[in-house]
Amino acid sequence: QMQLVESGGGWVQPGGSLKLTCVASGFTFSSSAMNWWRQAPGKKREFVAAITSDGGSTVYADSVKGRFAISRDNDNSTLYLQMNSLKPEDTAVYLCNSPKAGWGQGTQVTVSS
């Protein structure tokens, strides 16, 4: 059974940092490109970042470029999203995605003072 499980969300003040984790199982993680998306209340799901299977290439949405960093640990089938300089507009449910395994359940990130 293919599965993606996110964690690491929470509440943080503007300017703060969080690191999200997505643990994959049930498929060959090391051969799968991986993505982070987010969805705010009442809004469409939005692409955040992507990383190739070997971690050698990354892509970011303009809204997070320079503040977020996607990375992966293929030995432990884990995907990360380091989020710095967080803004209130970053508030959303963050979801891990794999073309092979689909979507995780998401983890809530709330940025407010």
Order of alpha helices (4+ residues) and beta strands (2+ residues): beta-beta-beta-beta-beta-beta-beta-beta-beta-beta-beta
